[in-house]
Amino acid sequence: MSKKRNKTKSGKADDIKQKLAHKIVNLLNSNINRAYTVSQITKKLGFRRKDYNREIPFVVNLLEKEGKIGQLSNGSYKGNHEPDFVVGKVDHVNQRFAYVITPDEEEDIYVAAKDLKYAMDGDTVRVGIKDKKHGKHREGFVLEVEQHGKDQIVGRIEFSPRFAFVIPDNRKIHQDIFINLNDTSGATHNDKVIVKITQWPSDDKSPEGEVIRVLGKAGDNNAEIHSIMAEFDLPFEFPKHVEEEAEAISDKISKKEIEARKDFRDVLTFTIDPADAKDFDDAISYKPLDNGNIEIGVHIADVTHYVLPGTDLEKEAYDRATSVYLVDRTVPMLPEKLSNGLCSLRPNEDKLTFAAVFEMDENGGVINEWFGRTVIHSDRRFTYEDAQEGIESGEGDYGKELQTLNALAKKLRERRFGQGAVNFETTEVKFKLDENGKPLGVFPKVRKDAHKLIEEFMLMANRQVARFVYNKKKGEEKLTFVYRTHDYPDPEKIDTFATFARRFGHEMQTEEQAISKSLNKLMTNIEGKPEENVLMQLAIRSMAKAKYTTEAMGHFGLAFDHYSHFTSPIRRYPDMMVHRLLQKYLDGNKSAKKEDYEEKCVHSSEREKRAAEAERASIKYKQVEFMSMVEDKVFDGIISGVTEWGIFVEIVETKCEGMVRMVDLKDDYYEFDEKNYRVIGRKNKKMYELGGKVLVTVKNTDIDRRTIDLEFVDEKDKFFYE
């Protein structure tokens, strides 16, 4: 009898051990990025029965011996299971979580802050995938940081008696950088600095660094703009050897060079540019023909005549890939000797150009075309305002010619939209700055016929160059070329956008063949309305991103079968590639190596993205600075975004965007409805949804982080602020 009882007891003990073994292995393998001591395992499993808890040390030891779990040098234990993983880049949205963006995955991976393993924004990481989801996103945890994104960070330095620390400007970096007092490079309290990371964060250490450059006092315009340049790795100046190479180029044009080109110096030619422009990289020539048609030349600065392959100038231009236009300055792709001198199509000077010349009829049809190198002598430099005056009055210098060109441009534009081009005219803001860079006003840029005239002829030249090269070689295998492509929008994103548009009473068709026509109708309907900018921005976000590639695809937004960038080589490296390839094929040479140019296209697209982000940051900085100076005032706003931590509001008057934080909504507890992009009060059922009209006042501004905190104002309380 006792033997039977013992056998039963033994079986029960084995069952307990098996259950415990399964639970322990499952715990460790589900938290592969963490290690647990025996006592932590016991606490985590939380059994009430003492006999279970007593067995845990024994079972853990057994599992380790069997190789089912691993023991670390400090005595703690980890799972041995290798989880499914993906590699991606950290987008550290806020202090509580990040997304890991993976190029090959449809959805980004949600990672809670505790599972980041001290990875910082921009780091490339290996992420294990958990079995659960966070909303529509898969949830993961960082296994390893494969590569740190940046080892230099911009921020504001603060001092304490025994050490200093730098508070990063980048809102996505949520840890201050510890600085030893010997490593501050003479910085003083509240300076903007660039700090180089010397010790990455770990279990027992904060990130550490040393100051390598002092930019100036926080709040000072130069210091803040330099901070933005440093944050986006924009160069502060050209290397000395590059400047010297540029200065050594002769500004004389030889007789031989002129004879090798088509001479347009006796043909009426002029430029139309912003009043504050210093580089003029495109000019229009105008010549009436005996048959009643007009010969129009689009003459582009011949940058590649001066910037030769293998030179320091070429390497620097490729590395920069684009000029960057910040609110108060330009970070140019080429040194001033070229951009504002040799290659700038200034009036009353002979200039070397690369041209696309078209014979056009009165309906804007292209009868003949010619591409090649030219020499021009610009007769007049128009500002947009000058040209607009000529278009409207028909008087002054070349008023009649401007009117004829404008009539042709309108026909080109009408035809383009008739073929399905999308009319995206976003509202850009411009600042009036004083001599110290302080914003005195912010207002939307106005686009008139003069702007659109130039735009249409540049678009035509870019399209015709791309078509010419594409059709030059028959058959499937085409000549290698650099195209500017824009894919059809993602159906899911366009459906989501259509849902938002309906909230304003606008219907949209989302079938692929109807998208562009329906979008144009919507853009016309919202023109001048308060929701115009919000819906325009949302529409743009729903579109695919344009990029440079050697793949001969079309451009959805412009409704062109093929398109390229030919017209701005002073400020865009892809245009330089286009000039070289076009000349190569005009000379009858064989196709260039596709792989080399595709690599350059990817680099150029990445640099373009960086430039756009830096430009947005500089605009945001000036918007925050401007809003910090406004008196207590109530603004009309439109809800431009809704997240679980706050409601974004665009102020109608200034186009500045700020946030009403969820924690500041004191009248109720508001729940985030992710699917419908709205928040709803749990008790009062008050709703804030995308596109809603609201009244706000500025609560706080933070120039370092470039943020504006707003508060909602009830209509009944409005008079308190007036």
N, C-alpha and C positions, 0 to 999 in steps of 0.2 A: 504493500500500500504506500509506504514511504517513498519507494523508488518511483512509483507512478506520479506522486505529488512533486518530487524533485524534477522529474522529466517535464511536467507541466510548467513548473517555475522556470526551468531552463529555457523552454520554448517562449514563455512570456518575455524573458530577459532578451532573447534573440530578436523578438519582434520589436521591443523597445529600441534596441541598438540599430536595427534596420531603419525604423522610422526616424530615429535621430540622425543616422547617417545621411538619409535622403534629405532631411530638412537642413542639415548643416551644409551639405554640398550645394543644395539649391540656394541657400543664403549667400554663400561665398561666390558662386558662379553668377548670381544675379547682381552682385556688386563687385565686379571683377577689378574695378579701379580702386577698391578699398581693401584694407587688411584689418582683421579683428583678433583681439586676444581671446583666450578661453572665456574669461569673465564677460567680455563684450558679447560673445556668441550666446552665452547663457542668458544675459540680459535681453538681447535682441529676440531670442526665441521665446523667452518669457513663460516657461512652463510653471504651472502651479504645483505639480507633483514633484516632491523632493527626489523620488527615485529617478525621475528623468534628469533632473539637474545634476544629480550625483554622477550619472553615467557620461555626461558630456565630455569631461576631460579625457576619459578612457576612449570614447568613440573618435574624438578629434585626433588623438595619438595614433589610433588604428588607421584612420583614413590617410594620415600623413605617411605612415609606413607603406600603405598600399598604393601611394602615389596619386590618390584621388584629389588631394589638396596639397598645397605647398606651405612650408614654414619659412618665414623670413629671419634674418639675422637677429632681429629684436624680439623674436619669440612669437610674433603674431602670425596669423594664417591667412592665405589667399586661395581663391579658386584657381584651378588649372585649366578651366575651359577657355578656349580661345573664341571669343564672341565674333559674330558677323560684324564687319567694320567697313566704314567708308572713309575716304580722305577728303577734307574740305577746308575752307577758310572760315575763321571765327568772325561773326558779326555780333559784337557784344552789345545788344540792344539797350539793356539797362542793367542795374545792379543785380536784379533777380534772375536774369536768364540771358542766353545768347542763342543765336541760330548758327549752325554750321552750314555754309553754302557749298554745295557739291555740284560740280559741273555736269556730272552724269546722272544725277538723281532728279526726279520730277519735283519733289518737295524738299525744302530745307529741313535739317534735323534740329529739333528743339533740345537744348541742353540747359538744365538748371545750373545756377552759379556754383552750387556745391559740387557739381560733377564736372567742372571745367578743368580741374587739375592745374589751376593757376595759369591756364592759357589766356592770352590777352588778345584784344581786338586785332585782326589782321594776321594772326598766327595760322599756319597750316598745321592741322591736327589729324590724328587717326581717331575716329569715333566709333565706339561700340554701340550697337543698336539694342535698346531694351524691348521687351515684349509689349509694353504699353504705349499709348499715344497721348499727346498733349494737344487737344483740339484735333485739327486735321493733320498735324505734324507728327511724324514718328519721333520718339524721345530717345536720346542717346546720352553717352558719357564719354569724356575724353580719355583715351587710353594713353596717348603720348603726343607731345608737341614735336612735330617733325621739323618744323622750321619757324623761327620767329619772324614776324612780318617786318617789324622796324626796330632798330636798336637805338634810334634817336627820337626823342619826344620833346614837343614844345609845350611850355607851360609857364606858370607864374611861381616864382620862388618865394617862400616864406621862411623866416629864421626863428629858431628858439635858442635858448642859451647853449645847448650842447650839440645841436645838429640843425640842418635845414631840410626842407622837403619841397618838391615841385608838384604843384597841382596841375595835371595835364589839361590843355585846352580841349583836346579831343573828348567829346562827351561820352565816347564809347570806351574810354580807358577809366576804370573805376578805382584805381589804386594810386595813391600818391607815391612819388619816387623819393626815397631817402637819400640825402646828400651829406657826406662828411664835410665838416666846416673847412677842411683843407682842399676840398674839390669844388669850390664855388666860383673860381676864376674871377674874383673881384665883384661878383654880383651883389647887389644890395636888396633889402627887403622890397618885395612887390615888383621886382624886375621881371620882364619876360625873357626867358632863356631857352637855349637848346641843351638838352641833357642827353648824354650817351649812357645807355644801360650797361652797367658793369656786373650786375648780379640779378639774374631773373628770379621772380618770386618762387617760393617753395613752401613746404609745410611750416617751417619755422622762421622764414625770412620774407620781409617785404622786398619789392624791387629796389635796387640801389643803383646810383649813377653818379656821373660827374658832369659839371657844367662845361660845355665846350664853346659856347658862344652866348654873349649877353646882347639882347636885342634892344633893350631900352625899357622905360617905365611902362607898366601896364596901363592901358588907356590912351597912350600916345599913338597917334595915327601910324607913324612909321614902324613903331614896335609891333603894333597889331597886324599890319599888312605883312611885315617880315615874318611874324609868327605863322600867318597863313601860308606864306611861301615855304617856310621850313616844314610845316605840318604836311604839305603835299610834295615835299622834295623838289620844289622848284628852285632853279639855280639863281643865285643872287647877282652873279656877274659872269661874263665870259672869261674863260682861262686866257692868260696873257698871250700864249702862243697862237690862240685862235684870233684874237684881236689883231695881233701883228700880221698874221697871214692875210686878214681882210684889208688892213691898211696898205699892204704891199701891192694890191691889185690896182692896175692903172685905170684912171677914169677917162682915158682917151679911147676913142673908137677909130680903128684904122680904116683906111680907104678900102683895103682888101675885104674887111669884115662887112662893110656896107654893100660892096659889090656882090657878095655872096648871098645877099638877102633881097627880098622883095621890098622895094622902097615905097613907103607910104607917107613920106615927109611932106608931100604937096597935097595930101588928102586931108580934108577937115577932120580933126581928131580932138577929143576932149575927155576929161575924167569927171566923174561925179562921186563924191565921197563925203563922209561926215565933216563938219566944220573943224573938228579937232584932230582930224587924221593927219598922220605924218608920212605914212607910206601909201603910195598909190600904185596898186599892182595890176589894175585893169583900166583900159581905155577903149573908147568906142570911136571907130572911124565911120564917116558918112559920105557916100558919093552917089548922086543921082546918075542913072544910066540912060543912054539914048532910047532904049526900048521901054522906058517908063518904070522899070524896076529900080530898086535901090541896092547898092552894095554896102553891106554893113560888116565892119571888121571888129572882132573882139580881140584886142591886142593885150597880151599878158606879159608881165615882166619876165625876161629870159634869164631867170635865176641860174639855170644849169649851165649857161655860158660862162658864168663866173665861179660857181661852186662845182668843182670837178671831183669825180670819184677818187677815193684814196686820200684826199686832203683832210687836214684838221677841221676845216670849215664843214666839209661833208659829214665827218663823224659827229661833230657837235650838232649839226642840223638834224641828223638821224636820231641822235639820243633825245633831243628836245621834242622833235616830231611835230610840234605845233607852237605857235605863239599863244600866250595866255593873257586874257584881258581882265585884269582886276579893276576895281572901281576907280582907282586913282593912278594906275600905271599899267604898262604893258611889259610882260616878260617875253621878249622877242625870240624867235627861232634863229634869226640871223643877226650878226653885229650891225650896229647903226650905219657903218660905212656902206653896207649893202642895202639894208631894209629902208633907210631914209635917204640914201644917196644913189649909188650906182643903179639899183633896181627900182627905184621909185620913179614913176612916170610923171615927173614934174613938168609944168608947162614951159614952153620955149627952150627945150633942150632935146637934142637927138638922143633917143633911147632904143636899146635893143629889146625886141619883143618876140614872142612866139604867138602866132595868130590863128584864129579860126575865122575865115572870111566867107560871107554868105551873100549870094544874090537872092533877094527876096521880092516877091510880088506884093501888091497892095493888100492882100489878104493874110500876109504873114507866112506864106508858103515858101519853102526853100527850093529855089530853082537850080542853083549850082552851089558848090562849096569847095573851099581850098584850105589846106592846113600847111603851115610852114613858118619859117623864121622871117621876121620883118624888122624894119627900122622905122620909127615914127618920130614925129615932132609935135607934141601936144600943143594945141592952140589956146586952150582954156582949161583952167581948173575950176569946176563948179562945186560948190557945196550943195547938199540936198536942198537947202532952202533956196539957193540961187536957181537951181534947175526947176524947182517947183514953181517959182515965180514965172520963169520962161514958159513952162507948160501951160500955166493958167492964163497968161496974158498974150503969149505969142510974140512978145516984144523983147528987146534987149539982145545980147549976144546969142545968135543961133536959136532964137525963140521958135521959128518955124520948123527948124530941124528937130528940135526937142519935141514939138507937138506931133510931128510925123512919127518919130521913134516911139512916143508914148502910145499913139494909136495902134502901131504894130504890136507893141508889148501887150496891150489890152487884148488883141486878137490871139496872141500866143497864149495868154493866161486863160482866156475863155475856152480855147481849144483844149488846153491841158485839163481844165476841170471837166469839160465835156467827155474827156477820155477816162475820167475816174480819179484824178488827183484829189487829195484831201486838203481842205483849206484850214490848215493849222496855223493861225496867227496868234501866238501867245503874247500876252501883255508883258513887255519887259519894263523894268523900272530904271529910272535914271536919277542920279543925285546931283543936287547943286551943292558944291563943296566950297568952303572958304580956303584961304591960303594955307591953313594948317590941316586941311583935310576934314574939318568938322562938317557934317551934313547940315545944310541950312534948309533943305527941302527935298522931298522925294516925290516923283511924279512919273506917270507912265509914258513910255516913248510912243510917239505917234508916227505911224507909217503912212506916207502919202504916195502919190503916183510916181514921184521921182525915185523913191526907194524901189517900188515895184518894177519900174522901167529897167533899172540896172539888173535887178534880180532875174527878170525874164530872159534877158539876153545872155546872162551868165549861165542860167539853166540850159538854154538852148545850146550854147557852146559845149558845155559839159556832156550833154546828151549826144550831140552829133559826133564828138570825138570818140565817145565810147562805141557808138554804132559803127563808125568808120573802121575802127580797129577790129571789132567783132566780125564785121562782114568782109574784111580784107582777105581772110583765108577761108576758102570753102570747105565743107565737110564738117565732121564732128570735132576734130581736133583743132581748136582755135589757137590763135597767137596769145601768149601769156600777156595779161594786162591787169591793171589795178582798177577794180570797179568799186563803186559806192553802192551798196545794196541795202534794201529794206524789205524784210519779209512780211507776209500777211500776218495780221494779229492773231494771237491765240484765241480760239473760239470761246473758251471758258472765260477769259478775261473780258472779251467784248460783250459776252452775255451779262457778266457782272456789271459792266459799265452801263449797259442798256437799262438794267434794273435801277441803277442810281438815277439815270436821266429821267425815268418815269416819275420819280418823286417830285420833279419840278414840272411835271406835265408834258414832258417831251417823249414821243414814241420813236423807237429806232428799230430798223430791220437789221438782223444780224447774219443773214445768209451771206456767204463769201462774196457772191457777185453783186450784192446790194449794199455792202458795208460802206464803201466810199461815198456813194450817192447819199445814203442815209446820214452819214456823218456830216457831210457838207450842208445838208438841210438843217441839221441840228445846230451847226456852227452859225448859220445865218440867223436862225430863230433866237439864239441866246445873245447875239451881238448887242452890247450896250446894257444888258441886264445884270443885276447883282451877281447871279450865279455863273456869269460867263467865264471868269478866270478859274473857278473851282472845277467846272465841268471840262474846261479846256485841259487843265492839268491832269484830271482823271483820265480823259481820253488819250492823252499822250502816254500816260503810264500803262494803259491797256495795249498800246502798240508794241510791236517788236522794235528792237534798237537797230538803227542804221550802223553799218560797219564797212570797213575796207576788206576786200577779199579778191583773190584771183578767179573766183568762181563767177561765171558770167550769168548772174541772176538779175532779175528786174528790181525796180524800186517801187514798192506799193504806194507810198505816200505821194510820189510825184507822177505815178501812172506811166513810167517810162519802161520800155522793154530792157534798155541798158543805160547805165548812167555812170559817170566818173567825176573826178575832181581835177579840173584842168586850170581853173581861173585864179588860184591864190597861192602860187609857189613861194611868195615871200613869207607866208605864215603857216603853210601846211606842207609837210614833207611828202605826203602821197601825191600832191600835185607835181613835185619835182620828179617823182618816179614816173608819172604819166608823161611828162615832157620828154624824158629820156627814152621811154619805150616808144612813144609816138614817132620821134625822130629816127629811132632805130628801124622802125618798120617803113617809114617814108623813104629811107635809104635802101630798102630792099633786103635788109638783113633777116636772118632766121630768128625763130622765137627764142625769147629769154627763158632761163630756167625757172620753172613755176615755183618750186620749193623755196628758192631764195626770196622771191617776191611775196609769197604767202607769209613767210616769217616776218617780213617787214610790215605787211598789212596788219598782222596781229599786234605787233609792237605799236604801230600808229594808232590803232583802235584803242589800245590801253592808255596811251598818252592822251588821246582825245578825251577819254573818260576822266582822267586825272585833271585835265584842264577845266572841264565842265564843273567838277566838284570844287575846285579851288575858286573858280569864278563865283559859284553859288555861295561859298563860304564868305567871300569878300562882300558880296551884296548883303548877306545876312548880318554880317558885322555892322555895316553901315545902317541897316534897318534897325538893329537893336540899339545902336548909338542914338539914332534919331528918335526912337520911341522913348529912350531914357530921358529925353529933354522935354517931352510933352507934359503940359500941366494936367492935373486931374481932369479927365475928359471922358465922356462916354462915346464909344465908337460903334457904328453899325458893323456887324461881322457876319460871316457865313461859315458854318461848320465845314471844315475842309478835310477832316480826318477824325476817326474815332478809334481809340485803342483801349486796352484794359487799364492803362494807367493815366490816361488823360484825353481831353477833347481838343483837337487842333482847330483854331479859328483864324480865318483870314480877315483882316481889317479891310473893309471895302475902300476906304479913303486912301490908304497908303500902300495897299497890297502886301503889308507885313503880316507874317503868320506867327501866332503865339499859341500857348497852351493853357487851358484851364485844367489843373491837375485834379484827379478824382478825389484826392484827400482834402481838397479845398471845397468840395461840395458838401456843405454842412447840413443842408435841410433834409437829407434823407440818405439812405445807403443805396447807391446806384450800381446796378448789375450790367455787365457788358454783354451785349447780344452780338457776338462776332459775325454770325451769318448775315445779319441785317445792318451791320455797321451803325449801331446805336447803343445808348445806355438808357436804362429805365429805372426810375425810383421804385424801390421795393414797396413803399407804403403809398406815396403820393401819385405813383404811376406817371410822373412827369418824364417826358422823353426828350433826349437830345440825339438827333440823327443827322447823318451826312446831308449837307445842303441846307440845314435849318438856319433860319435867320435869327440872330441873337444880338444882344447889346452887351458890350464888354468894356472894362476899364483896365488899364495897366496896373498890375500889382507889383511886379518886380522885373528888372532886366539884369542880365548877367553877360557882360561883354566878353569875359574869358570863355564862357561856354557858348556864347552866341545864342542865348535863349531869351524869350519874352514870356513871362508868366502873366496870365490874364485872369480876371474874375468876371463872372456873369453879373449883370445888373438887371433888376426887374424894371419894367416900364414905369411902375409907380414910384420907384426910387430915383429915376433919372434926374429929376429936378435938383436933387442934392448936389449933383456934379456940375450944374449949369450956373 
